[in-house]
Amino acid sequence: MNKLIEMRRIVLYVLLFCPFYLFGQIKVSSWCDGYWGEWFPLTSVKVAGDYSGFTLYYNNDHPSQFMFRFQIDSYKETTYKERKTNRKEKKWLE
């Protein structure tokens, strides 16, 4: 029983502290017209999105004032049945 409690404690520590440590280590930069911009940590950036795309924007800005946006124009929502059959047949979604 003590081993189970100890294992739960270790998993809890990993789940709580590891994401914060990793999030602080990620830095991004931009490339425009052959020039790289300055590297900055992702702690000042928020991400919003769904399956059809995502947007990166600064903490104090509105999402419409994004710094990077990835959007799929012809995104087709799939049903649960289509996803299940594709997984069984090991096919890609098209």
Backbone torsions as a table, in degrees:
resi	resn	phi	psi	omega
1	MET	NA	-37.0	179.4
2	ASN	-65.3	-35.2	178.8
3	LYS	-65.6	-37.8	178.1
4	LEU	-65.2	-43.4	178.5
5	ILE	-64.3	-42.0	178.9
6	GLU	-64.1	-40.5	178.8
7	MET	-64.4	-41.9	177.4
8	ARG	-61.6	-40.2	179.7
9	ARG	-63.8	-43.0	179.1
10	ILE	-64.1	-45.0	179.2
11	VAL	-62.3	-40.2	178.2
12	LEU	-61.8	-44.8	178.2
13	TYR	-62.1	-42.3	-179.6
14	VAL	-64.7	-44.5	-179.1
15	LEU	-68.0	-31.1	-178.7
16	LEU	-82.2	-43.9	-170.6
17	PHE	-98.1	-28.0	-177.2
18	CYS	-65.0	-45.1	178.7
19	PRO	-60.4	-38.1	179.7
20	PHE	-67.0	-39.2	179.3
21	TYR	-66.6	-44.5	-179.0
22	LEU	-68.8	-38.3	-178.3
23	PHE	-64.1	-35.4	179.2
24	GLY	-73.2	-17.0	-177.4
25	GLN	-90.3	-15.3	-176.3
26	ILE	-81.8	129.0	176.3
27	LYS	-126.8	148.8	-179.1
28	VAL	-126.6	159.3	176.8
29	SER	-144.2	163.6	179.3
30	SER	-120.4	153.8	179.8
31	TRP	-125.9	122.5	-178.1
32	CYS	-141.7	125.2	177.7
33	ASP	54.9	38.6	176.5
34	GLY	84.4	5.4	-179.6
35	TYR	-120.9	135.4	175.5
36	TRP	-87.9	140.1	177.1
37	GLY	-84.8	-175.4	-178.8
38	GLU	-76.8	144.1	176.4
39	TRP	-78.0	136.4	175.8
40	PHE	-142.0	148.7	-177.8
41	PRO	-71.9	154.3	-179.2
42	LEU	-78.7	5.1	179.8
43	THR	-68.6	-19.3	-179.8
44	SER	-99.4	11.7	-175.0
45	VAL	-123.9	141.0	173.9
46	LYS	-111.4	154.3	178.8
47	VAL	-122.3	132.4	175.5
48	ALA	-134.3	143.3	178.4
49	GLY	168.9	-174.7	177.2
50	ASP	-147.3	-158.4	-176.3
51	TYR	-66.4	-25.4	-176.6
52	SER	-89.0	-3.0	177.7
53	GLY	159.8	178.1	178.2
54	PHE	-148.0	162.7	-177.9
55	THR	-133.3	135.3	173.0
56	LEU	-105.4	130.2	177.8
57	TYR	-147.5	158.8	-178.6
58	TYR	-72.0	155.5	-177.1
59	ASN	-55.8	-42.1	-174.1
60	ASN	-87.4	-4.3	-177.8
61	ASP	-99.0	163.7	173.9
62	HIS	-81.0	149.7	179.7
63	PRO	-58.3	-22.2	177.1
64	SER	-70.9	-18.2	177.1
65	GLN	-99.1	57.2	-174.2
66	PHE	-77.1	157.3	174.8
67	MET	-99.5	-23.7	175.8
68	PHE	-152.1	139.7	179.4
69	ARG	-140.7	132.6	175.6
70	PHE	-120.4	119.8	-175.8
71	GLN	-134.2	133.9	175.2
72	ILE	-98.2	117.9	-175.9
73	ASP	-73.3	-41.5	-174.8
74	SER	-102.0	41.3	-179.4
75	TYR	-71.7	130.8	-180.0
76	LYS	-114.8	121.5	178.4
77	GLU	-69.3	128.8	-179.5
78	THR	-100.1	153.6	178.2
79	THR	-86.7	166.4	179.0
80	TYR	-62.2	-39.3	-178.8
81	LYS	-64.0	-41.5	178.0
82	GLU	-64.3	-43.4	178.6
83	ARG	-63.5	-40.0	-178.8
84	LYS	-65.7	-44.7	179.8
85	THR	-67.4	-36.2	177.7
86	ASN	-65.8	-38.8	177.1
87	ARG	-65.0	-42.3	-179.7
88	LYS	-65.5	-39.1	-178.4
89	GLU	-89.0	0.2	179.5
90	LYS	55.9	47.9	178.5
91	LYS	-107.4	156.2	173.1
92	TRP	-81.8	152.7	171.5
93	LEU	-74.3	139.3	-178.7
94	GLU	-120.8	NA	NA
